[in-house]
Amino acid sequence: MNPYPEIIEVAKKTSGNLLLSALFIAAFLFFLSVALVVTNREDIRYTLLVDHKLRSSLAAEGMADYSLMLMRTTSNWESRLAGLRREFASGAVASAQVRPYGSLGALELIATGISGGVKTERHVLLEEFRLADSLLVDQRKPHLFADMGGNFQVLTPEMVWEPLAKPGVLFPLSLAAGAEKLHAIQEGAGVEPPTIKDYQKVVTPDGLVIPGEFTNSLTQIPKGHGLTVLILENNQWSWKLLPDVGEQLGKVHNPIIQEDTRPPAVRGDGSTLTWDQLTLDWDVIAKSPSDLTVPYEYFNGPRVEWYAITGTSGGIGDGKYFAHGTHYYYSGFRFKNTEQSNGDIRSQGKDATLFAEPCILRLDLAEGKWTSVLDYLKVDPQGLEEPDIVPGPRPSPQAMVVTPQAECFVLRLGDSQPDWYRVAPGELSLSRLPRQAQLRSIGTEFYYTRPEAGRQVLNSHDIGEHFPARLPALNLGSQYDPKKDFLGELEPALGLGWSTSIATLTGYDKELFALVTLTSTLQGVNPPVSSSQTGLAHFNGQHWQILPAGLAQLLPPKSSYRLPLDLEYGGTAGPMVPAHGLVLGSYASDKQMLRRYVPLTRFGN
């Protein structure tokens, strides 16, 4: 029998509590260890996830920059990006695709980076700038030429401006290409007309008019201008004079004036004299018409016909260059001594005359042949009759419009109204073209500018219709600096006004190029701040763009619209501003046909 039953009962209870405590502690430690293991695994997983996100993000960013570089430097970047896949040392892979965005010619570049199952995308909205792709015919590529009043620049297919040498003085209104090579009229570069020799008029004491010395005439045909073309060979630019119109169409109607071809003169008694002797002793040779043994046509002075470019304007259409010219005809000293009823000898004759009437000349650029389209001087093919002068209005040599279909229009000389006349064989006929002093014919439309609110705007496809009058204010976000920017977090709205220079308008088909001046007025500041900038604008048949880097380059320096431009692309307006004229042409070139891309915004997950 147990003498201490109470002690034994207490011991039993104590050992049970200890056992329960031990079990609880063991369970707690077990779960704690499990929790620590699970927590560590989650920690590792999270760390790996963050690492993969960083790697995929860097891969996407790198692929976006690489793709943008390819697009700016490779003409066939579409094929380069198709199926492009890059693997990085970190194990991440990246790819890219480009698709249209909206209806304003923007593109969306999507760069994707993948690492460990984590996918990251970077989206870049780009504005694409092209030269005139419509000129890509027979491997010829578009080139834009800028005349800056003595200096020339050319924007090549690589969107790089290059300087050009100028061959003397070129008339700005004669610059034309018509989607071909650049042509222009060069001042005083025509071929020297033939030197005219003629008999000097001598009046004898008894009143007879006889030919004197055969020498250089006091009247000579003036030298005209030349037509020159810009040639590109082996990436080198050079100017070349084209065949002269006078050499092709000019002629001498009296070859007998050349001393080696004139027959000897014959006296009435059968004896002969040289022409030098004859001109000094004519009254002895022909006392009467019956004694004259040499035909009368031999006693006409020289008849010289010549054509020259004399206008300062021209144009190209359908492979033909049109220019204003002058048709010259020199009718030499003429005489004829006749016997009167009383037996006296009287002289009849006419002094030497230089006829000069306007004409419209046309050169077939492929064949190199000149023709006279409209001529106010009609010359006898034999050169023995006096030329006929065609009546009617004369064209002004300082104005001409040529359509792509080779229709030629001119203004009338001395007309105070800008009425345009169609050039037709034999006459000028009044047209229905707009009564504007300056017209441009591009594609199927005629362009001019009209005044509007102190600006000059195009009558058709005006740039102001494609841009809002006010640009919305942009939130600068983290880029905001209250010491530099206006009105707190928002920049002021911009009141925009556009003015176009018709003198610089050029193009082909539906594509236009022109210099435009943007006037912006910052609203909400007192007084309002206004500024004007000039840039090169391009219309592709659907919308206008500002080359080579977008509208931002024309806006004030503090505009938030300049931020992507300043960060991503340092494009400039180029050396063509200001320019006296622009001409769009095309040449066969081995340069890449590049496009330019300006980021509008960048976002991603």
C-alpha positions as CSV (number, residue, x, y, z in Angstrom):
1,M,0.0,0.0,0.0
2,N,1.3,3.4,-1.0
3,P,1.9,5.6,1.9
4,Y,2.0,8.8,-0.2
5,P,-0.9,8.7,-2.7
6,E,-1.1,12.5,-3.0
7,I,2.5,12.8,-4.0
8,I,2.2,10.2,-6.7
9,E,-0.9,12.0,-8.1
10,V,0.9,15.3,-8.3
11,A,3.8,13.7,-10.0
12,K,1.5,12.2,-12.6
13,K,-0.1,15.5,-13.4
14,T,3.3,17.3,-13.6
15,S,4.8,14.8,-16.1
16,G,1.6,15.1,-18.2
17,N,2.0,18.8,-18.4
18,L,5.6,18.6,-19.3
19,L,4.8,16.1,-22.1
20,L,2.1,18.3,-23.5
21,S,4.5,21.3,-23.4
22,A,7.2,19.4,-25.1
23,L,4.8,18.2,-27.8
24,F,3.5,21.8,-28.3
25,I,7.1,23.2,-28.5
26,A,8.0,20.5,-30.9
27,A,5.0,21.2,-33.1
28,F,5.7,24.9,-32.9
29,L,9.3,24.4,-33.9
30,F,8.2,22.1,-36.8
31,F,5.7,24.6,-38.2
32,L,8.2,27.4,-37.7
33,S,10.8,25.5,-39.6
34,V,8.2,24.8,-42.3
35,A,7.3,28.4,-42.4
36,L,10.9,29.4,-42.7
37,V,11.4,27.0,-45.5
38,V,8.3,28.3,-47.3
39,T,9.2,31.9,-46.7
40,N,12.7,31.3,-48.0
41,R,11.3,29.6,-51.2
42,E,8.9,32.6,-51.8
43,D,11.7,35.0,-51.2
44,I,13.8,33.2,-53.7
45,R,10.9,33.0,-56.2
46,Y,10.2,36.7,-55.8
47,T,13.9,37.5,-56.2
48,L,14.0,35.4,-59.4
49,L,10.8,37.1,-60.6
50,V,12.3,40.6,-60.1
51,D,15.5,39.5,-61.8
52,H,13.6,38.1,-64.8
53,K,11.5,41.2,-65.0
54,L,14.6,43.4,-65.0
55,R,16.2,41.2,-67.6
56,S,13.1,41.2,-69.9
57,S,12.7,44.9,-69.5
58,L,16.3,45.6,-70.4
59,A,15.9,43.2,-73.4
60,A,12.8,45.1,-74.5
61,E,14.4,48.5,-74.1
62,G,17.6,47.3,-76.0
63,M,15.5,45.8,-78.8
64,A,13.5,49.0,-79.2
65,D,16.6,51.1,-79.5
66,Y,18.2,48.6,-81.9
67,S,15.1,48.4,-84.0
68,L,14.9,52.2,-84.2
69,M,18.5,52.4,-85.3
70,L,17.9,49.8,-88.0
71,M,14.9,51.8,-89.2
72,R,16.9,55.0,-89.5
73,T,19.9,53.5,-91.2
74,T,18.6,50.7,-93.4
75,S,16.3,51.1,-96.4
76,N,14.9,47.6,-96.2
77,W,14.5,47.5,-92.5
78,E,11.1,45.7,-92.9
79,S,12.9,42.5,-94.0
80,R,15.6,42.9,-91.3
81,L,13.0,43.1,-88.5
82,A,10.9,40.3,-89.9
83,G,11.7,37.2,-87.7
84,L,14.5,39.1,-85.9
85,R,15.3,37.5,-82.6
86,R,18.1,38.4,-80.2
87,E,19.5,36.4,-77.3
88,F,21.3,38.1,-74.5
89,A,24.0,36.7,-72.2
90,S,21.5,37.0,-69.3
91,G,19.4,34.4,-71.0
92,A,16.7,36.8,-72.1
93,V,15.5,36.9,-75.7
94,A,13.9,39.8,-77.6
95,S,12.0,40.4,-80.8
96,A,10.3,43.4,-82.5
97,Q,7.5,44.2,-84.9
98,V,6.2,47.4,-86.5
99,R,2.6,48.1,-87.4
100,P,0.5,51.1,-88.6
101,Y,-0.9,53.3,-85.9
102,G,-3.8,55.6,-86.6
103,S,-4.4,57.4,-89.9
104,L,-1.7,60.1,-89.7
105,G,1.2,58.0,-91.0
106,A,2.4,57.0,-87.5
107,L,3.9,53.6,-86.8
108,E,4.0,51.6,-83.6
109,L,7.2,49.8,-82.8
110,I,6.6,47.0,-80.3
111,A,9.7,45.5,-78.8
112,T,9.2,42.3,-76.6
113,G,11.7,40.9,-74.1
114,I,11.2,37.5,-72.4
115,S,13.2,36.1,-69.5
116,G,12.2,33.0,-67.5
117,G,8.6,33.2,-68.6
118,V,8.3,37.0,-67.8
119,K,7.3,39.0,-70.8
120,T,7.9,42.8,-71.1
121,E,6.8,45.1,-74.0
122,R,8.0,48.5,-75.0
123,H,5.9,50.6,-77.3
124,V,7.3,53.5,-79.3
125,L,5.0,55.6,-81.5
126,L,6.9,56.9,-84.4
127,E,6.3,59.5,-87.1
128,E,7.7,58.4,-90.5
129,F,9.2,61.0,-92.9
130,R,9.7,60.1,-96.6
131,L,10.9,61.8,-99.7
132,A,8.7,61.4,-102.7
133,D,8.4,57.7,-103.2
134,S,6.3,58.3,-106.4
135,L,9.6,59.2,-108.2
136,L,11.0,55.7,-107.8
137,V,11.0,54.9,-111.5
138,D,13.7,53.1,-113.4
139,Q,15.9,53.1,-110.2
140,R,15.7,56.9,-110.1
141,K,15.4,58.3,-106.6
142,P,14.0,61.6,-105.4
143,H,16.3,64.5,-104.8
144,L,15.1,67.9,-103.4
145,F,17.1,70.9,-104.5
146,A,17.1,74.3,-102.7
147,D,18.2,77.5,-104.3
148,M,19.3,80.0,-101.7
149,G,20.0,82.9,-104.0
150,G,23.5,81.9,-105.1
151,N,24.0,78.7,-103.3
152,F,22.5,75.3,-104.0
153,Q,21.9,72.4,-101.7
154,V,20.5,68.9,-102.5
155,L,18.6,66.7,-100.1
156,T,19.7,63.2,-101.1
157,P,17.7,59.9,-100.7
158,E,19.7,59.4,-97.4
159,M,18.1,62.6,-96.1
160,V,21.4,64.4,-96.0
161,W,22.0,67.9,-97.4
162,E,24.9,68.3,-99.7
163,P,26.3,71.5,-101.3
164,L,26.3,72.0,-105.1
165,A,28.5,74.2,-107.2
166,K,26.6,76.7,-109.4
167,P,27.7,77.4,-113.0
168,G,27.3,81.2,-113.1
169,V,24.0,82.9,-112.8
170,L,20.9,80.7,-113.0
171,F,17.4,82.3,-113.2
172,P,15.3,81.0,-110.3
173,L,12.0,80.9,-112.4
174,S,13.7,78.6,-114.9
175,L,14.6,75.9,-112.4
176,A,12.6,72.8,-113.3
177,A,12.9,69.0,-113.2
178,G,9.5,67.5,-113.8
179,A,10.5,64.3,-111.9
180,E,13.7,64.2,-114.0
181,K,17.1,65.9,-113.9
182,L,17.4,69.5,-112.7
183,H,17.4,72.0,-115.6
184,A,17.9,75.8,-115.6
185,I,18.6,78.7,-117.9
186,Q,22.1,80.1,-117.4
187,E,22.6,83.7,-118.1
188,G,24.7,84.5,-121.2
189,A,25.7,80.9,-121.7
190,G,24.3,80.6,-125.3
191,V,26.5,80.0,-128.3
192,E,27.9,83.0,-130.0
193,P,25.8,83.9,-133.1
194,P,27.6,84.0,-136.4
195,T,29.5,87.3,-137.0
196,I,27.7,89.1,-139.8
197,K,29.6,90.7,-142.6
198,D,27.8,93.0,-144.9
199,Y,28.4,95.7,-147.6
200,Q,28.8,99.2,-146.3
201,K,26.4,101.6,-147.9
202,V,28.1,104.2,-150.2
203,V,26.3,107.1,-151.8
204,T,28.1,108.6,-154.8
205,P,28.3,112.3,-155.5
206,D,25.7,111.9,-158.2
207,G,23.3,110.1,-155.8
208,L,23.8,106.5,-156.8
209,V,23.7,104.0,-153.9
210,I,26.4,101.4,-154.3
211,P,27.8,98.7,-151.9
212,G,31.0,99.7,-150.3
213,E,33.5,97.5,-148.4
214,F,32.4,94.0,-147.4
215,T,33.2,93.9,-143.6
216,N,31.7,93.3,-140.2
217,S,28.3,94.8,-140.0
218,L,27.5,97.5,-137.4
219,T,24.5,95.4,-136.4
220,Q,25.1,92.0,-134.8
221,I,22.8,89.4,-133.3
222,P,23.1,89.5,-129.5
223,K,24.2,86.4,-127.6
224,G,21.4,84.6,-125.7
225,H,21.2,82.4,-122.6
226,G,22.0,78.7,-122.4
227,L,20.1,75.7,-121.0
228,T,22.1,73.7,-118.5
229,V,21.4,70.4,-116.8
230,L,22.7,69.0,-113.5
231,I,24.5,65.6,-114.0
232,L,25.2,63.0,-111.3
233,E,28.0,60.6,-112.1
234,N,30.0,58.5,-109.6
235,N,28.3,60.4,-106.8
236,Q,29.7,63.6,-108.2
237,W,27.6,66.6,-109.3
238,S,28.4,68.7,-112.4
239,W,26.6,71.0,-114.7
240,K,26.5,70.5,-118.5
241,L,25.2,72.9,-121.2
242,L,22.7,71.3,-123.5
243,P,22.6,71.8,-127.3
244,D,22.0,75.4,-128.3
245,V,18.8,76.3,-130.1
246,G,20.6,78.7,-132.4
247,E,23.0,76.1,-133.7
248,Q,20.1,73.7,-134.5
249,L,17.6,76.2,-135.9
250,G,19.7,79.0,-137.2
251,K,20.8,79.2,-140.9
252,V,22.5,81.5,-143.4
253,H,20.2,82.1,-146.4
254,N,22.8,83.6,-148.7
255,P,25.8,81.4,-148.8
256,I,27.1,83.5,-151.7
257,I,28.2,86.1,-149.2
258,Q,31.1,83.9,-148.3
259,E,34.0,85.1,-150.4
260,D,35.2,81.6,-151.5
261,T,31.7,80.8,-153.0
262,R,30.9,84.0,-154.8
263,P,31.1,83.8,-158.6
264,P,33.1,86.6,-160.4
265,A,31.2,89.6,-161.7
266,V,31.0,90.0,-165.5
267,R,31.1,93.2,-167.4
268,G,29.0,94.0,-170.3
269,D,32.0,93.4,-172.6
270,G,32.6,90.0,-171.1
271,S,35.5,90.9,-168.9
272,T,35.4,89.8,-165.2
273,L,36.1,91.6,-162.0
274,T,36.6,90.3,-158.5
275,W,34.0,91.2,-155.9
276,D,36.3,93.6,-154.2
277,Q,36.7,95.5,-157.4
278,L,33.1,95.1,-158.2
279,T,31.9,96.8,-155.0
280,L,34.1,99.8,-155.8
281,D,33.1,100.1,-159.4
282,W,29.5,99.1,-159.5
283,D,28.2,102.1,-161.4
284,V,30.6,101.2,-164.2
285,I,29.5,97.5,-164.2
286,A,25.8,98.1,-164.5
287,K,24.9,101.4,-166.2
288,S,21.5,100.0,-166.9
289,P,19.5,96.9,-166.1
290,S,20.2,95.5,-169.5
291,D,23.9,95.6,-168.8
292,L,23.5,93.7,-165.5
293,T,25.0,90.2,-166.1
294,V,24.8,89.0,-162.5
295,P,21.3,88.0,-161.1
296,Y,19.8,90.4,-158.7
297,E,19.8,88.0,-155.7
298,Y,23.5,88.2,-155.7
299,F,23.3,91.8,-154.7
300,N,21.3,91.3,-151.6
301,G,23.3,91.5,-148.5
302,P,23.6,88.5,-146.2
303,R,20.5,86.9,-144.8
304,V,21.2,85.3,-141.3
305,E,18.5,83.6,-139.2
306,W,19.1,82.8,-135.5
307,Y,17.2,81.7,-132.4
308,A,18.3,82.4,-128.8
309,I,16.9,81.8,-125.3
310,T,16.1,85.3,-124.0
311,G,13.6,84.8,-121.3
312,T,14.2,84.2,-117.6
313,S,11.5,81.6,-116.9
314,G,10.9,78.0,-118.1
315,G,9.3,74.7,-117.2
316,I,9.3,71.0,-117.9
317,G,6.3,68.8,-118.9
318,D,6.3,65.3,-120.4
319,G,10.0,65.3,-120.9
320,K,10.1,68.6,-122.7
321,Y,11.6,71.9,-121.6
322,F,9.9,75.1,-122.6
323,A,11.6,78.5,-122.7
324,H,11.0,82.0,-124.0
325,G,13.2,83.0,-126.9
326,T,13.7,85.5,-129.7
327,H,13.7,84.7,-133.4
328,Y,16.3,86.9,-135.2
329,Y,16.5,87.6,-138.9
330,Y,19.2,89.8,-140.3
331,S,18.3,91.2,-143.7
332,G,21.5,92.7,-145.2
333,F,22.0,95.8,-147.3
334,R,20.0,95.6,-150.5
335,F,20.2,97.8,-153.7
336,K,19.1,98.0,-157.3
337,N,20.0,100.7,-159.8
338,T,17.3,101.4,-162.3
339,E,17.1,103.4,-165.5
340,Q,14.6,106.2,-165.5
341,S,12.7,107.5,-168.5
342,N,15.1,110.4,-169.0
343,G,18.1,108.0,-169.1
344,D,19.3,108.8,-165.6
345,I,20.3,106.0,-163.2
346,R,18.5,105.9,-159.9
347,S,19.3,103.7,-156.9
348,Q,16.6,101.7,-155.1
349,G,17.4,99.8,-151.9
350,K,16.9,99.2,-148.3
351,D,19.3,99.5,-145.4
352,A,20.2,96.4,-143.4
353,T,17.6,95.4,-140.8
354,L,17.7,93.1,-137.8
355,F,14.2,91.7,-137.2
356,A,13.6,90.3,-133.6
357,E,10.3,88.8,-132.6
358,P,9.5,86.6,-129.6
359,C,9.0,82.9,-129.8
360,I,8.3,79.9,-127.5
361,L,11.0,77.2,-127.7
362,R,10.8,73.6,-126.8
363,L,13.5,71.1,-126.2
364,D,12.8,67.3,-126.3
365,L,15.1,66.2,-123.5
366,A,15.4,62.6,-124.7
367,E,16.2,63.5,-128.3
368,G,18.0,66.8,-127.7
369,K,16.1,68.5,-130.5
370,W,14.8,72.1,-130.4
371,T,11.6,73.2,-132.1
372,S,9.8,76.6,-132.2
373,V,6.3,76.1,-130.8
374,L,5.0,79.7,-131.3
375,D,6.8,82.0,-133.7
376,Y,5.9,85.6,-134.5
377,L,8.5,85.9,-137.3
378,K,7.8,84.0,-140.6
379,V,10.9,83.7,-142.8
380,D,10.9,82.9,-146.5
381,P,12.7,79.5,-146.9
382,Q,14.8,81.0,-149.7
383,G,15.6,84.1,-147.7
384,L,14.9,86.5,-150.6
385,E,11.6,87.9,-149.4
386,E,11.1,90.1,-146.4
387,P,9.9,88.2,-143.3
388,D,6.3,88.4,-142.2
389,I,5.6,89.6,-138.7
390,V,2.6,87.9,-137.1
391,P,0.2,90.2,-135.2
392,G,-1.2,89.5,-131.8
393,P,-0.3,89.7,-128.1
394,R,3.3,89.0,-127.1
395,P,4.2,86.7,-124.2
396,S,6.0,88.1,-121.2
397,P,9.5,86.5,-121.0
398,Q,9.4,86.5,-117.2
399,A,6.4,84.2,-116.6
400,M,5.6,80.6,-117.7
401,V,3.7,77.7,-116.4
402,V,4.1,74.2,-117.8
403,T,1.9,71.3,-116.8
404,P,3.0,67.7,-116.5
405,Q,1.1,67.1,-119.7
406,A,3.3,69.6,-121.5
407,E,0.7,72.4,-121.8
408,C,2.4,75.8,-121.8
409,F,0.9,79.0,-120.4
410,V,2.3,82.5,-120.4
411,L,1.3,86.0,-119.3
412,R,0.8,88.7,-121.9
413,L,3.5,91.3,-122.2
414,G,2.5,94.6,-120.7
415,D,-0.8,93.3,-119.4
416,S,-1.7,94.7,-116.0
417,Q,-4.0,91.8,-115.3
418,P,-2.5,88.3,-114.6
419,D,-4.4,86.6,-117.4
420,W,-2.8,83.4,-118.5
421,Y,-2.7,82.4,-122.2
422,R,-2.4,79.0,-123.6
423,V,0.5,78.6,-126.1
424,A,-0.7,77.1,-129.4
425,P,0.9,77.0,-132.8
426,G,0.5,80.5,-134.3
427,E,-1.3,82.2,-131.4
428,L,-2.0,82.8,-127.8
429,S,-5.5,81.9,-126.6
430,L,-6.9,83.1,-123.3
431,S,-7.3,80.3,-120.7
432,R,-9.5,79.8,-117.7
433,L,-6.6,79.5,-115.3
434,P,-6.8,81.5,-112.0
435,R,-5.9,85.1,-112.4
436,Q,-2.8,84.9,-110.2
437,A,0.6,86.4,-110.9
438,Q,2.3,83.2,-109.7
439,L,1.0,79.7,-110.4
440,R,2.4,76.2,-109.9
441,S,1.2,73.2,-111.8
442,I,1.7,70.0,-109.9
443,G,-0.2,66.8,-110.8
444,T,-3.6,67.8,-112.1
445,E,-3.9,70.9,-109.9
446,F,-2.8,74.6,-110.1
447,Y,-1.6,76.1,-106.9
448,Y,-1.4,79.7,-105.7
449,T,-1.5,81.5,-102.4
450,R,-4.1,83.9,-101.2
451,P,-3.9,86.4,-98.3
452,E,-5.7,85.4,-95.1
453,A,-5.3,87.2,-91.8
454,G,-2.0,88.6,-92.8
455,R,-0.6,85.3,-94.0
456,Q,-0.3,83.6,-97.4
457,V,-2.1,80.2,-97.5
458,L,-2.4,77.7,-100.3
459,N,-5.6,77.5,-102.3
460,S,-5.7,73.7,-102.1
461,H,-4.3,71.3,-99.5
462,D,-3.3,74.1,-97.2
463,I,-1.2,73.0,-94.3
464,G,-3.3,75.0,-91.9
465,E,-6.2,72.6,-92.5
466,H,-4.2,69.7,-91.3
467,F,-3.0,71.1,-88.0
468,P,-5.2,72.4,-85.2
469,A,-5.3,76.1,-84.5
470,R,-4.3,75.3,-80.9
471,L,-2.2,72.5,-79.6
472,P,-3.3,71.0,-76.3
473,A,-1.1,71.7,-73.3
474,L,1.0,68.7,-72.3
475,N,1.7,67.7,-68.7
476,L,5.4,67.6,-68.3
477,G,5.2,65.2,-65.3
478,S,8.6,64.4,-63.8
479,Q,10.3,66.7,-66.4
480,Y,8.5,69.7,-65.0
481,D,10.7,72.5,-63.7
482,P,8.8,75.5,-62.2
483,K,11.8,77.6,-62.7
484,K,11.8,77.0,-66.5
485,D,8.2,76.3,-67.5
486,F,5.1,78.4,-67.7
487,L,1.9,78.3,-65.6
488,G,2.6,75.6,-63.1
489,E,2.2,72.0,-64.4
490,L,0.8,72.9,-67.8
491,E,2.5,74.7,-70.7
492,P,0.3,77.4,-72.3
493,A,-1.8,76.5,-75.3
494,L,-0.3,77.4,-78.6
495,G,-2.2,79.5,-81.1
496,L,-0.8,78.4,-84.5
497,G,-0.9,80.2,-87.8
498,W,0.6,78.9,-91.1
499,S,2.0,80.9,-94.0
500,T,3.2,79.3,-97.2
501,S,5.7,80.5,-99.8
502,I,4.4,79.8,-103.3
503,A,7.8,80.6,-104.7
504,T,9.2,77.4,-103.0
505,L,6.2,75.1,-103.8
506,T,7.3,72.1,-105.8
507,G,6.3,68.5,-106.2
508,Y,5.2,65.6,-108.3
509,D,1.9,64.0,-108.7
510,K,0.1,64.4,-105.3
511,E,3.3,65.1,-103.3
512,L,4.2,68.7,-102.4
513,F,7.2,70.4,-100.8
514,A,7.2,74.0,-99.6
515,L,8.8,76.3,-97.1
516,V,6.2,77.2,-94.5
517,T,6.4,79.7,-91.7
518,L,4.7,78.8,-88.4
519,T,3.6,81.6,-86.1
520,S,2.8,80.5,-82.5
521,T,1.3,82.7,-79.8
522,L,1.6,81.5,-76.2
523,Q,-1.8,82.0,-74.5
524,G,-2.2,82.8,-70.8
525,V,0.9,85.0,-70.5
526,N,0.8,88.8,-70.3
527,P,1.8,90.1,-72.8
528,P,1.3,87.1,-75.2
529,V,4.6,85.7,-76.5
530,S,4.8,85.2,-80.3
531,S,7.5,83.6,-82.4
532,S,7.9,82.7,-86.0
533,Q,9.9,79.8,-87.4
534,T,10.4,78.6,-91.0
535,G,10.7,74.9,-91.9
536,L,10.4,72.4,-94.8
537,A,6.9,70.9,-95.2
538,H,6.0,67.8,-97.1
539,F,2.5,66.7,-98.2
540,N,2.1,63.1,-99.3
541,G,-1.4,63.3,-100.6
542,Q,-3.0,62.7,-97.3
543,H,-1.4,64.8,-94.6
544,W,1.4,67.4,-94.1
545,Q,4.6,66.8,-92.1
546,I,7.5,69.0,-91.1
547,L,10.8,67.6,-92.2
548,P,13.0,66.2,-91.0
549,A,11.9,65.9,-87.4
550,G,8.3,67.0,-87.0
551,L,6.4,70.0,-85.8
552,A,8.3,70.2,-82.5
553,Q,11.3,71.8,-84.2
554,L,9.2,74.8,-85.1
555,L,7.8,75.3,-81.7
556,P,9.3,77.5,-79.0
557,P,12.3,76.0,-77.1
558,K,10.2,75.7,-73.9
559,S,7.5,73.8,-75.5
560,S,7.0,70.3,-74.0
561,Y,6.4,69.0,-77.5
562,R,10.2,69.4,-78.1
563,L,11.0,66.9,-75.3
564,P,10.9,63.7,-77.4
565,L,12.8,65.6,-80.2
566,D,15.5,66.8,-77.9
567,L,15.9,63.4,-76.2
568,E,15.6,61.1,-79.2
569,Y,16.5,63.0,-82.4
570,G,18.5,66.1,-83.1
571,G,17.1,66.8,-86.6
572,T,17.3,70.3,-88.0
573,A,15.6,72.2,-90.8
574,G,18.7,71.9,-92.9
575,P,20.5,74.7,-94.8
576,M,17.6,75.5,-97.2
577,V,16.1,78.1,-94.9
578,P,15.6,80.6,-96.3
579,A,15.4,79.5,-99.9
580,H,14.5,81.3,-103.1
581,G,13.1,78.1,-104.6
582,L,12.7,74.4,-104.2
583,V,12.8,71.8,-107.1
584,L,12.0,68.1,-106.8
585,G,13.9,65.9,-109.2
586,S,15.1,62.4,-109.6
587,Y,18.4,60.7,-110.4
588,A,19.7,57.2,-110.6
589,S,21.7,56.9,-107.4
590,D,23.3,54.1,-105.4
591,K,22.5,55.9,-102.1
592,Q,20.0,54.2,-99.9
593,M,16.4,55.4,-99.9
594,L,16.2,56.1,-96.2
595,R,13.3,57.2,-94.1
596,R,13.4,59.2,-90.9
597,Y,11.6,58.3,-87.7
598,V,10.8,60.7,-84.8
599,P,9.5,59.2,-81.5
600,L,6.2,60.7,-80.4
601,T,5.9,58.8,-77.2
602,R,7.2,55.7,-75.4
603,F,5.3,53.5,-73.0
604,G,5.2,49.8,-71.9
605,N,4.4,47.4,-69.0
